[in-house]
């Protein structure tokens, strides 16, 4: 029979016997810190500082080069590398920006490995909640880290880094030009006009009031849209993006027509632009009981029974309404075009 210390945990052995752990594994601690050549040789540290600053300066020059390439290289120029071809403008801009970002990253790594303090420290775990004293320690530690990084002391690195990061913002501003022209008055006019029939956007069949029942919503378009598809695909898509509408039939006693729009509907049939007034997403998610239509992008919600006013979401204005009438053959037609710009709100709208 052997004596066992009852305070030590027992571990099951391979043969069914209990083995006693004599003591926990000791903490190995942190290995002794080894000085780098930049820690003991000021000239080596200065040399690394110049290397890092050079990388940052080159990154700034490459950022400027991307801006120059954007304007200097023709948009239709092509570079050929054997069987590979590519747009020269895009290629040079991409290479300049890619190399610039690489040099900033490489310079930051070199700075951290060779110049920043690399002494390892150990910190005991603590509760997630920080006491005022711990918060003060964190702030003090942050300030100490800034001092040890040499950011405030090594002016060459600091200035070159700030310059490179500032210059990298220029290509982003220049490339905004590729977003296309400003809306101008392009959203003020659509192909809707007086007498244009309302047709189903799938079957292209003209719509009669009798085709719609209360609670029904139909995606529609102007009858003069279809012929444009044969002439120009681009013009067709541009026109469709602005002229698409939704037609809904609501019980007349549920409609609260805005002032001046009392005669814009036909027996409870109303027509609104399909384009959300937030950022221009197409909408048609309709809830019959509330007469609300929802934009799937950002959940802007419009009350079609009350002039399509906004009842929820980020949209800033109601959906534009298209005034309706009935022609001699009994089909729905527009009384006129839209009386306000369609699509998302924009600063030139006023």
C-alpha positions in Angstrom: 0.0 0.0 0.0 1.4 3.4 -1.0 0.9 6.8 0.6 -0.9 9.3 -1.6 -1.4 13.0 -1.2 -5.2 13.5 -1.2 -4.8 17.1 -2.4 -3.3 16.1 -5.8 -5.6 15.0 -8.7 -5.6 11.4 -9.8 -5.3 10.5 -13.5 -6.5 7.2 -14.8 -3.7 4.9 -16.0 -3.5 2.6 -19.0 -3.9 -0.6 -16.8 -6.7 0.6 -14.6 -4.4 1.9 -11.9 -4.5 5.6 -10.7 -1.4 7.7 -11.4 -0.7 10.7 -9.2 0.4 13.9 -10.8 3.3 15.2 -8.7 3.0 18.9 -9.7 1.7 21.0 -12.6 3.8 21.9 -15.6 5.9 24.9 -14.7 5.5 28.2 -16.6 8.3 28.3 -19.1 8.2 32.1 -19.0 9.4 34.4 -21.8 12.7 33.8 -23.5 15.4 36.4 -22.9 15.2 39.3 -25.3 17.8 39.5 -28.1 18.8 42.8 -29.4 18.6 43.5 -33.1 21.4 45.3 -35.0 19.1 48.4 -35.3 18.9 48.4 -31.4 22.7 48.7 -31.0 23.8 50.4 -34.2 22.2 53.9 -34.7 23.5 54.0 -38.3 21.7 50.7 -39.1 18.5 52.2 -37.6 18.9 55.3 -39.7 19.5 53.2 -42.8 16.2 51.2 -42.2 14.4 54.5 -41.6 15.5 55.8 -45.0 14.4 52.5 -46.6 10.9 52.7 -45.1 10.6 56.4 -46.0 11.7 55.5 -49.6 8.9 52.9 -49.8 6.3 55.4 -48.6 7.6 58.0 -51.0 7.5 55.6 -54.0 3.9 54.7 -53.0 2.9 58.3 -53.2 4.6 58.7 -56.6 2.8 55.6 -57.9 -0.5 57.1 -56.7 0.2 60.2 -58.7 1.2 58.0 -61.6 -2.2 56.3 -61.6 -3.9 59.8 -61.8 -1.6 60.8 -64.7 -2.3 57.4 -66.5 -6.0 58.0 -66.2 -5.9 61.1 -68.3 -2.8 60.4 -70.4 -3.5 56.9 -71.7 -6.3 56.7 -74.2 -9.3 54.6 -73.0 -9.3 52.4 -76.1 -5.5 51.6 -76.2 -4.6 48.0 -75.9 -1.5 46.2 -74.6 -0.6 42.8 -76.1 1.6 40.2 -74.3 1.7 37.3 -76.8 -1.8 35.7 -76.7 -2.8 38.0 -73.8 -4.4 41.4 -74.4 -5.7 44.0 -72.0 -6.8 47.6 -71.8 -3.7 49.8 -71.3 -5.5 52.4 -69.2 -6.9 49.9 -66.8 -3.7 47.9 -66.6 -1.4 50.9 -65.8 -3.8 52.3 -63.2 -4.1 48.9 -61.6 -0.4 48.3 -61.5 0.3 51.7 -60.0 -2.3 51.4 -57.3 -1.4 47.8 -56.5 2.4 48.5 -56.2 1.6 51.6 -54.2 -0.4 49.7 -51.6 2.2 46.9 -51.6 5.0 49.4 -50.8 3.0 50.9 -48.0 2.4 47.4 -46.5 6.1 46.4 -47.0 7.3 49.6 -45.4 5.0 49.2 -42.4 6.3 45.6 -42.0 9.9 46.7 -42.2 9.3 49.5 -39.8 7.6 47.2 -37.3 10.3 44.5 -37.5 13.4 46.6 -37.5 12.6 49.8 -35.6 9.6 49.4 -33.3 10.3 47.9 -29.8 9.9 44.1 -30.0 10.2 43.2 -26.3 7.7 40.5 -25.5 5.4 40.9 -22.5 2.9 38.6 -20.7 -0.4 39.8 -19.4 -2.7 37.9 -17.1 -6.3 37.4 -18.2 -8.8 39.7 -16.6 -12.5 40.3 -16.7 -14.0 41.8 -19.8 -15.2 44.8 -17.8 -12.5 47.4 -17.3 -12.3 49.4 -14.1 -11.3 53.1 -14.3 -7.8 52.2 -13.2 -7.5 49.6 -16.0 -8.8 52.1 -18.5 -6.1 54.6 -17.4 -3.6 51.8 -17.8 -4.8 51.1 -21.3 -4.5 54.7 -22.3 -1.0 54.8 -20.8 -0.1 51.7 -22.6 -1.3 53.1 -25.9 0.7 56.3 -25.4 3.7 54.2 -24.5 3.2 52.1 -27.7 3.1 55.3 -29.8 6.3 56.4 -28.2 8.0 53.0 -28.7 6.9 52.9 -32.3 9.0 55.9 -33.1 6.1 57.5 -35.0 6.5 60.8 -33.2 10.3 60.7 -33.0 11.2 59.5 -36.6 9.9 62.4 -38.5 11.1 61.1 -41.9 8.9 58.0 -41.6 5.9 59.9 -40.3 6.0 62.5 -43.0 6.5 60.1 -45.8 3.7 57.8 -44.5 1.2 60.7 -44.2 2.2 62.0 -47.6 1.7 58.5 -49.2 -1.6 57.9 -47.6 -2.8 61.4 -48.6 -1.8 60.9 -52.2 -3.5 57.5 -52.3 -6.8 59.3 -51.9 -6.3 61.2 -55.2 -6.9 58.2 -57.4 -10.2 57.5 -55.6 -11.3 61.1 -56.4 -10.1 60.9 -60.0 -11.9 57.5 -60.6 -15.2 59.0 -59.5 -15.4 60.3 -63.0 -16.0 56.8 -64.2 -19.3 56.7 -62.3 -20.8 58.5 -65.3 -22.3 61.9 -65.9 -24.5 63.6 -63.3 -28.2 63.0 -63.7 -28.8 66.6 -64.9 -32.4 66.6 -66.2 -32.4 63.1 -67.6 -34.8 61.9 -64.9 -37.3 64.7 -65.6 -38.4 63.2 -68.9 -39.7 59.7 -69.8 -41.3 58.3 -72.9 -44.7 58.6 -71.2 -46.9 61.2 -72.9 -50.6 62.0 -73.4 -52.5 59.1 -75.0 -49.8 56.5 -74.6 -51.4 53.2 -73.7 -50.5 51.2 -70.5 -49.4 47.7 -71.4 -48.4 44.6 -69.4 -44.6 44.6 -69.3 -44.5 40.8 -70.0 -47.2 40.2 -72.6 -47.2 43.8 -73.9 -51.0 43.6 -74.1 -52.9 46.8 -73.5 -54.8 46.9 -70.2 -58.5 47.6 -69.8 -60.0 48.6 -66.4 -62.0 45.3 -66.5 -58.8 43.3 -66.6 -58.0 44.3 -63.0 -59.7 43.2 -59.9 -59.6 44.9 -56.5 -56.3 44.0 -54.7 -54.4 43.2 -58.0 -51.1 44.8 -58.9 -49.6 44.6 -62.4 -46.1 45.6 -63.6 -46.6 47.7 -66.7 -44.8 49.8 -69.3 -45.7 52.4 -72.0 -46.8 50.9 -75.3 -44.2 52.9 -77.2 -41.4 51.1 -75.4 -41.4 47.8 -77.3 -40.5 49.3 -80.8 -37.3 50.9 -79.3 -35.9 47.4 -78.6 -35.4 46.9 -82.3 -33.6 50.2 -82.8 -31.1 50.4 -79.9 -30.7 48.0 -77.0 -29.0 50.8 -74.9 -31.8 53.4 -75.5 -34.4 50.7 -74.8 -32.9 49.8 -71.4 -32.5 53.5 -70.5 -36.1 54.2 -71.4 -37.4 51.2 -69.6 -35.5 52.0 -66.5 -37.3 55.3 -66.2 -40.7 54.4 -67.6 -41.5 51.2 -65.7 -44.7 51.5 -63.6 -47.0 49.6 -61.4 -50.8 49.6 -61.8 -52.9 48.7 -58.8 -56.7 48.5 -58.2 -57.9 49.6 -54.8 -61.5 49.9 -53.5 -62.4 53.6 -54.3 -63.6 54.2 -50.7 -60.1 53.3 -49.4 -58.3 55.9 -51.6 -57.2 59.2 -50.1 -56.2 61.1 -53.2 -53.8 64.1 -52.7 -55.2 67.5 -53.6 -55.3 68.0 -57.3 -55.1 64.3 -58.1 -58.8 63.4 -57.6 -59.2 62.5 -61.3 -55.8 60.7 -61.8 -57.3 57.3 -61.3 -60.0 55.2 -63.0 -62.5 53.4 -60.7 -59.8 52.8 -58.1 -57.1 52.0 -60.6 -53.9 54.0 -59.9 -50.5 54.1 -61.6 -47.1 54.9 -60.0 -43.5 54.8 -61.0 -41.9 51.4 -60.2 -38.6 53.0 -59.3 -38.0 53.6 -55.6 -37.2 57.2 -54.6 -34.4 56.1 -52.3 -31.7 54.7 -54.6 -33.7 53.6 -57.6 -34.4 49.9 -56.9 -37.5 48.4 -58.7 -40.4 47.7 -56.4 -43.5 45.5 -56.6 -43.8 43.7 -53.3 -47.5 44.5 -52.6 -49.6 43.9 -49.4 -53.2 44.0 -50.4 -54.8 44.6 -47.0 -52.7 47.7 -46.1 -52.2 48.8 -49.7 -48.4 49.1 -49.0 -45.7 48.4 -51.5 -42.2 47.5 -50.3 -38.8 48.1 -51.8 -36.7 45.0 -51.4 -33.4 46.8 -51.2 -33.8 48.9 -48.1 -37.4 48.3 -47.0 -38.8 51.7 -48.0 -42.6 51.3 -47.8 -45.2 53.4 -49.7 -48.9 53.6 -49.1 -50.5 53.4 -52.6 -53.9 54.4 -51.3 -52.6 57.7 -50.0 -50.6 59.1 -52.9 -47.8 56.5 -52.4 -46.4 58.5 -49.4 -43.5 57.0 -47.5 -44.7 55.2 -44.3 -41.4 53.5 -43.5 -37.8 53.4 -44.6 -35.1 55.8 -45.9 -37.0 57.0 -49.0 -37.5 60.8 -48.8 -40.5 61.3 -51.1 -43.5 59.5 -52.5 -43.5 57.5 -55.7 -44.3 59.7 -58.7 -47.9 59.1 -59.9 -48.9 58.8 -63.6 -52.4 60.3 -64.3 -54.6 57.8 -66.1 -57.5 58.0 -68.5 -59.4 55.7 -70.8 -59.2 56.0 -74.6 -62.0 55.5 -77.1 -61.4 51.7 -77.2 -61.6 51.4 -73.4 -57.9 50.9 -72.8 -55.9 52.7 -70.0 -53.8 55.6 -71.3 -51.7 58.3 -69.7 -53.3 61.7 -69.3 -49.7 63.1 -69.6 -46.2 62.2 -68.7 -45.0 62.3 -65.1 -45.2 65.7 -63.6 -42.1 65.3 -61.5 -38.7 63.4 -61.9 -38.8 59.7 -61.4 -36.2 57.6 -59.7 -34.0 58.3 -56.6 -33.7 61.7 -55.0 -30.6 63.7 -56.1 -29.2 67.1 -55.5 -30.0 68.5 -58.9 -33.7 67.7 -58.6 -34.7 71.2 -57.3 
